[in-house]
């Protein structure tokens, strides 16, 4: 069963035992996801708590949770309807994690950014790790390969991202990006590293300061000593007629996963290829209303609609005759 996960709603409300289907791939510290999100009406609601009702509604008595999305994201959630499909999802994710040749990234997403990436298209790779900021630790992104000790100790989570700018207006940009994971806040850290944090991302947008009218980034360990004003596009505040402080206080985080890809869904490990019955599974969903409203307010609606139209007309034939979003 494929369902939409709204922004601000947790999938399970707490870390899964032993890392869930990813089996403790990272060293555990207190996750910044615990920071309250803006405009969350009821923080007690989770996807898992909705499963009994969904099970009755769709007459799927074995419906269960397998893997989802971070609370600060909106997108599609795939709920397996039996233990066999639970294993299919798990095996598909593990296969994609091995980065096989000609395998598409796990996630395709859209984001509204403060400022813009350095180029209209590009890629970035590196790893996320910890840096102390007084008595707490915060995530940072390092644009290089992680050392062996950091990888084996699970202190570093490596990842890569490709992006494409779709539109630029009022000091902001609309981008499409692909990633294989959101662990350790990797995409958020990567955009912040490029001086273009996701609009509404107070956790990492706070690291952007203004020097001679231009954005610059500050490491968490230096934030307390910096006296420069925070960077926020004046063109945006002038256009919306709202102060920067008010926007920063009320804006949600504008990032939406519009397509999640599960390669070789149904592949049985150990079975000869000629006996396999599998297909690539795409879970697609359009952006939520708050994302569409801001894109329209920034005059980026045409670019957004063109992106989906081009994606629909790219000619890719999917197994089973399915059509893309």
C-alpha positions, 0 to 999 in steps of 0.5 A: 500500500502506497500512502502519502506521508505529510510534513511533520508526521513521524513514521514510528515516533522513535528510533527503530530497534537495531536501526530498523531495516538498515541494521545500525548503519550509524553510531547513535547519538541524540538525533536533531530530528527531536527538535520540534518542527513548525506548524505541527498540529499534533506531534503524537500522530505517527504513520505506525499508529494509523496502520490498524485503521488503514488495515481495516479500510483497505482490508489488508489484515497483515499491513505493517511498517517497514521503512519510511521518511524523516519527519521533516520530509513529505513523500510516499510511504510503501507499507508491505501487506505481508511478510514476503513483501516486507522482505522484498522492500528490505532486499531492494533497499540493500541491493540499491545500497550496493550502488550497482551499475545503471541503478537509479538513486533511491530518492528523487526530491524537490527543494526550495533553497535560500540562494542557489547552488554554485552551478545550475547542475552538479554533484557533491559527495563526502560524509557527515560526521559530528562536531562539538558545539559547547556541550552538544554535538552537531552534524557537519558535512566534509567534502572528502572520503571518510577515513577507515576508522570513521567508517568502521566506527560508524561516526561517518556516513558517506553519501552523494547528491546530484542536483539541477536548478529549475528556477531562481527568483527573489534570492531563492531557487527551486532544485531537483536532486537525487540521493540514496539516503537522508541519514545524518541529514546528508542532503540538508548538510550538503546544501548548507555546505554549498551556502544554499540551505533549504528554505525553512531549515532553521537547524542549518540555515542558522549557520549562514551569515552575511559578510559584505552582503554575501552569504558565508558559512560558519562551523558549529564550534564557531557560532557563539563567537560570530557577531555577523548578522544571519544571511537571509535574502532581502528580495524574498522579504520585500516580495512577501512583505514579511520580516526575515525574523517572522518568516524564519519563525513560521516557515516549514521546511520546503523539501519533498520526496516526489519519487522513491525507487525500489529496484528489483522488487520481488527478487528472491536471493539464491533463486536463478535469474530465469526463475525470478519474478520481479519489477522496479517499483516506483512510489510517486506523489506530487508536492504538498500544498504548502510546497506548491503555495510557496512555489507559486508565491515565488513565481516558480509554478511554471518551472515546477509544472514543466519539470513534471511534464518533462519527467512524464514525457521522457519516454522511459517505459516502465515494467507493467505499463505504469506511467510516471507522475 
